[in-house]
Amino acid sequence: MKKIAYICMGWLVILTGCSKEDGPETKVYNFSHWQEGQVIKDAQGYTEVVIGDYPLVLSVPHGGDIAPEHILDRECEGAETVKDTYTVELARAIQDEYRIVYGKTPSVVISHISRMKIDQNRELEGALCDNVELTDTWHFYHNYLDSLLQYSSQKFDKTVFIDLHAHGHAVQRLELGVSLTISELGYVFTGHENLAHIGNLREKSSYRNLLRMNSSYTLRELLLGDHAFGTSMADKGFPSVPSKQDPHPMTGQSYFTGGYNTTFATSTDYPKVYGFQIEANGNSKNTANRRAQFAKSLAESVEIMLHEF
């Protein structure tokens, strides 16, 4: 049976993941009290954290339904409030796949509060708009994401990060956001990863840390090669971009490049972590059977990445 701990808001959340030395920029992480499989929630149930024993950290920021009436809907400029449907259910299917097939638990952080109230894939100001009462909720999510990344990095040589979303674009495929634009993916396809007028795409991409760990890889190989995540998912019946089969979106097509969480988690602050944002299309997640197939394919594709790269 999973152990569930309810943690009060505020600075206590930082203490559960790390303690600070006197220096303001230095964190010392002590995970001796963490138990793999443990579930941690805040007092309101807005955020759920699962401590894993496998080198995958999964973030689910936009699938929540809790919408307290006393908290205003976000209406600031640029605010997106649409729910990413079935992403929490998709995360559950992924957890089940790892538990049943592999006997493992990925690390997970899930936002159960509606995106109308807070956007957990934005920096603080944009996440809240004017809902300052949710400041601690934002910190709870991102402090634990930070701690899960550090915890996994202490245990494993490499960790894959996935920020799980859903899209409603016309083309039915997974959009894998690797912090590169459509035109930049086009340069990767043609083998131009470092040109003066575009900069170093290896360093810009969310695979930068993996490329730093092994400079013999090319970005093209990691994104479009036989063992790339998108290629593997497409082989298993989930068309994906970028992949060997679909290297980059065409000009004018919709494509999400990846957001705040992907940039945060794959930064050089976490040198053993690389990954991407998944924007799942409706055909990949809208039935329980399809979600189970997705979870099976994802787990197999992550295994391929971890072993081949």
For each residue, the residues with C-beta under 8 A, 3 or more apart:
1:
2: 37 38 39
3: 35 37 38 39
4: 38 39 40 41
5: 38 39 40 41
6: 40 41 42 43
7: 12 13 16 40 41 42 43 140
8: 12 42 43
9: 12 13 42 43 136 137 140
10: 13 136
11: 14 15
12: 7 8 9 15 16
13: 7 9 10 16 17 42 136 139 140 143 144
14: 11 17 18 20 143
15: 11 12 18 19
16: 7 12 13 33 40 144 147
17: 13 14 29 31 143 144 146 147 150 151
18: 14 15 27 28 29 30 146 147 150
19: 15 27 28 29 30
20: 14 23 24 26 27 28
21: 26 27 28
22:
23: 20 26
24: 20
25:
26: 20 21 23
27: 18 19 20 21
28: 18 19 20 21
29: 17 18 19 147 150 151 154
30: 18 19 33
31: 17 34 147 150 151 154
32:
33: 16 30
34: 31 38 51 151
35: 3 38 51
36: 51 52 53 105
37: 2 3 50 51 52 53 105
38: 2 3 4 5 34 35 50 51
39: 2 3 4 5 48 49 50 51
40: 4 5 6 7 16 48 49 50 51 144
41: 4 5 6 7 45 47 48 49
42: 6 7 8 9 13 45 46 47 137 140
43: 6 7 8 9
44: 66 113 137
45: 41 42 48 66 112
46: 42 64 66 111 112 113 137 140
47: 41 42 109 110 111 112 113 137 140 141 144
48: 39 40 41 45 108 109 110 112
49: 39 40 41 108 109 110 144 148
50: 37 38 39 40 95 105 106 107 108 109
51: 34 35 36 37 38 39 40 105 107 148 151
52: 36 37 56 57 104 105 106 107 108 148 152
53: 36 37 104 105 155
54: 98 102 104 105 106 107
55: 152 155 156 157 158 159 160 306
56: 52 98 106 107 152 159 160 161 162 302
57: 52 106 107 108 109 145 148 149 152 159 160 161 162 265 273 275
58: 91 94 106 107 108 109 162 164
59: 108 109 145 161 162 163 164 261 265
60: 63 87 88 91 108 109 110 111 164
61: 111 115 119 120 121 141 163 165 261
62: 82 83 84 87 111 115 119 120 121 165 166
63: 60 83 84 85 86 87 88 89 91 110 111 112 164 166
64: 46 83 88 110 111 112 113 114 115
65: 83 112 114
66: 44 45 46 112 113 114 117
67: 71 113 114 116 117
68: 71 113 117
69:
70:
71: 67 68 117 131 133 134
72: 75 117 129 130 131
73: 81 116 117
74: 79 81 115 116 117 118 119 128 129 130 131
75: 72 79 129
76: 79 126 129 130
77:
78: 126
79: 74 75 76 119 126 129
80: 115 119
81: 73 74 114 115 116 119
82: 62 115
83: 62 63 64 65 114 115
84: 62 63 87 115 164 165 166
85: 63 166 285 286
86: 63 89 90 166 280 285 286 291
87: 60 62 63 84 90 91 164 165 166 280 285
88: 60 63 64 91 92 110 112
89: 63 86 92 93 285 288 291
90: 86 87 93 94 164 280 285 291 294 295
91: 58 60 63 87 88 94 95 108 110 164
92: 88 89 95 96
93: 89 90 96 97 288 291 292 294 295
94: 58 90 91 97 98 106 294 295 298 299
95: 50 91 92 98 99 105 106 108
96: 92 93 99 100 292 295
97: 93 94 100 101 102 292 295 296 298 299
98: 54 56 94 95 101 102 104 105 106 299
99: 95 96 102 103 104 105
100: 96 97
101: 97 98 296 299
102: 54 97 98 99 299
103: 99
104: 52 53 54 98 99
105: 36 37 50 51 52 53 54 95 98 99
106: 50 52 54 56 57 58 94 95 98
107: 50 51 52 54 56 57 58 148 151 152
108: 48 49 50 52 57 58 59 60 91 95
109: 47 48 49 50 57 58 59 60 141 144 145 148
110: 47 48 49 60 63 64 88 91
111: 46 47 60 61 62 63 64 118 120 141
112: 45 46 47 48 63 64 65 66 88
113: 44 46 47 64 66 67 68 117 118 134 137
114: 64 65 66 67 81 83 117 118
115: 61 62 64 74 80 81 82 83 84 118 119
116: 67 73 74 81
117: 66 67 68 71 72 73 74 113 114 131 134
118: 74 111 113 114 115 127 128 131 134 137 138
119: 61 62 74 79 80 81 115 122 126 127
120: 61 62 111 127 138 141 142 261
121: 61 62 127 163 165 259 260 261
122: 119 125 126 127 259 260
123: 126 127 260
124: 127 128 135 138
125: 122 128
126: 76 78 79 119 122 123 129
127: 118 119 120 121 122 123 124 134 138
128: 74 118 124 125 131 132 134 135 138
129: 72 74 75 76 79 126
130: 72 74 76
131: 71 72 74 117 118 128 134
132: 128 135
133: 71
134: 71 113 117 118 127 128 131 137 138
135: 124 128 132 138 139
136: 9 10 13 139 140
137: 9 42 44 46 47 113 118 134 140 141
138: 118 120 124 127 128 134 135 141 142
139: 13 135 136 142 143
140: 7 9 13 42 46 47 136 137 143 144
141: 47 61 109 111 120 137 138 144 145
142: 120 138 139 145 146 264
143: 13 14 17 139 140 146 147
144: 13 16 17 40 47 49 109 140 141 147 148
145: 57 59 109 141 142 148 149 261 264 265
146: 17 18 142 143 149 150
147: 16 17 18 29 31 143 144 150 151
148: 49 51 52 57 107 109 144 145 151 152
149: 57 145 146 152 153 159 161 265 270 273
150: 17 18 29 31 146 147 153 154 270
151: 17 29 31 34 51 107 147 148 154 155
152: 52 55 56 57 107 148 149 155 156 159 272 273
153: 149 150 156 159 270 271 272 273
154: 29 31 150 151
155: 53 55 151 152
156: 55 152 153 159 272
157: 55 272
158: 55 210 213 272 273 274 306 309
159: 55 56 57 149 152 153 156 270 272 273 274 275
160: 55 56 57 273 274 275 302 305 306
161: 56 57 59 149 262 265 266 273 274 275 276
162: 56 57 58 59 275 276 277 278
163: 59 61 121 177 258 259 261 262 265 275 276 277 278
164: 58 59 60 63 84 87 90 91 277 278 280
165: 61 62 84 87 121 256 277 278 279 280
166: 62 63 84 85 86 87 279 280 281 282 285
167: 175 254 256 279 280 281
168: 282
169: 175 253 254 255 279 281
170: 254
171: 249 253 254 281
172: 239 281 282 283
173: 238 239 240 241 246 281
174: 230 233 238 239 240 241 278 279 280 281 284
175: 167 169 240 241 249 255 256 277 278 279 281
176: 229 230 240 241 242 243 276 277 278 279
177: 163 206 255 256 257 258 259 262 276 277 278 279
178: 185 205 206 207 223 242 257 258 262 276 277
179: 204 205 206 257 258 262 263 266
180: 184 185 188 201 204 205 257
181: 184 185 257
182: 185 186 248 249 250 251 253 255
183: 186 187
184: 180 181 187 188 198 201 204
185: 178 180 181 182 188 189 223 242 247 248 249
186: 182 183 189 190 247 248
187: 183 184 190 192 193 195 198 201
188: 180 184 185 191 192 193 201 219 220 223 224 242 247 248
189: 185 186 220 224 242 247 248
190: 186 187
191: 188 218 220
192: 187 188 195 198
193: 187 188 200 201 202 218 219 220
194: 199 200 201 202
195: 187 192 198 199
196:
197:
198: 184 187 192 195 201
199: 194 195 203 204
200: 193 194 203 204
201: 180 184 187 188 193 194 198 204 205 219
202: 193 194 205 207 208 211 219
203: 199 200 208 211
204: 179 180 184 199 200 201 208
205: 178 179 180 201 202 208 211 219 223
206: 177 178 179 258 262 263 266 274 275 276
207: 178 202 210 211 219 222 223 266 274 276
208: 202 203 204 205 211 212 266 268 274
209: 212 213 266 268 270 271 272 273 274
210: 158 207 213 214 217 222 274 309
211: 202 203 205 207 208 214 215 217 219 222
212: 208 209 215 271
213: 158 209 210 271 272
214: 210 211 217 309
215: 211 212
216:
217: 210 211 214 221 222 309
218: 191 193 221 222
219: 188 193 201 202 205 207 211 222 223
220: 188 189 191 193 223 224 225
221: 217 218 224 225 228
222: 207 210 211 217 218 219 225 228 309
223: 178 185 188 205 207 219 220 228 230 242 243 247
224: 188 189 220 221 228 230 231 242 243 244 247
225: 220 221 222 228 231 244
226: 231 244
227: 231 232 304 305 308 309
228: 221 222 223 224 225 231 232 242 243 244 305
229: 176 232 233 240 276 301 302 304 305
230: 174 176 223 224 233 234 240 241 242 243 244 245 246
231: 224 225 226 227 228 234 235 240 243 244 245
232: 227 228 229 235 236 297 300 301 304 305
233: 174 229 230 236 238 239 240 243 297 298 301
234: 230 231 237 238 239 240 243 244 245 246
235: 231 232
236: 232 233 296 297 300 301
237: 234 293 297
238: 173 174 233 234 284 294 297
239: 172 173 174 233 234 243 245 246
240: 173 174 175 176 229 230 231 233 234 243 245 246
241: 173 174 175 176 230 246 247 248 249 255
242: 176 178 185 188 189 223 224 228 230 246 247 248
243: 176 223 224 228 230 231 233 234 239 240 246 247
244: 224 225 226 228 230 231 234 247
245: 230 231 234 239 240
246: 173 230 234 239 240 241 242 243
247: 185 186 188 189 223 224 241 242 243 244
248: 182 185 186 188 189 241 242
249: 171 175 182 185 241 253 254 255
250: 182 253
251: 182
252:
253: 169 171 182 249 250
254: 167 169 170 171 249
255: 169 175 177 182 241 249
256: 165 167 175 177 259 277 279
257: 177 178 179 180 181 277
258: 163 177 178 179 206 262 263 276 277
259: 121 122 163 177 256 262 263 277
260: 121 122 123 263 264
261: 59 61 120 121 145 163 264 265 277
262: 161 163 177 178 179 206 258 259 265 266 275 276 277
263: 179 206 258 259 260 266 267
264: 142 145 260 261 267
265: 57 59 145 149 161 163 261 262 270 273 275
266: 161 179 206 207 208 209 262 263 270 273 274 275
267: 263 264 270
268: 208 209 271
269:
270: 149 150 153 159 209 265 266 267 273
271: 153 209 212 213 268
272: 152 153 156 157 158 159 209 213
273: 57 149 152 153 158 159 160 161 209 265 266 270
274: 158 159 160 161 206 207 208 209 210 266
275: 57 159 160 161 162 163 206 262 265 266
276: 161 162 163 176 177 178 206 207 229 258 262
277: 162 163 164 165 175 176 177 178 256 257 258 259 261 262
278: 162 163 164 165 174 175 176 177
279: 165 166 167 169 174 175 176 177 256
280: 86 87 90 164 165 166 167 174 284 285 294
281: 166 167 169 171 172 173 174 175 284 285
282: 166 168 172 285 286
283: 172 286 290
284: 174 238 280 281 290 294
285: 85 86 87 89 90 166 280 281 282 290 291 294
286: 85 86 282 283 290
287: 290 291
288: 89 93 291 292
289: 292 293
290: 283 284 285 286 287 293 294
291: 86 89 90 93 285 287 288 294 295
292: 93 96 97 288 289 295 296
293: 237 289 290 296 297
294: 90 93 94 238 280 284 285 290 291 297 298
295: 90 93 94 96 97 291 292 298 299
296: 97 101 236 292 293 299 300
297: 232 233 236 237 238 293 294 300 301
298: 94 97 233 294 295 301 302
299: 94 97 98 101 102 295 296 302 303
300: 232 236 296 297 303 304
301: 229 232 233 236 297 298 304 305
302: 56 160 229 298 299 305 306
303: 299 300 306 307
304: 227 229 232 300 301 307 308
305: 160 227 228 229 232 301 302 308 309
306: 55 158 160 302 303 309
307: 303 304
308: 227 304 305
309: 158 210 214 217 222 227 305 306
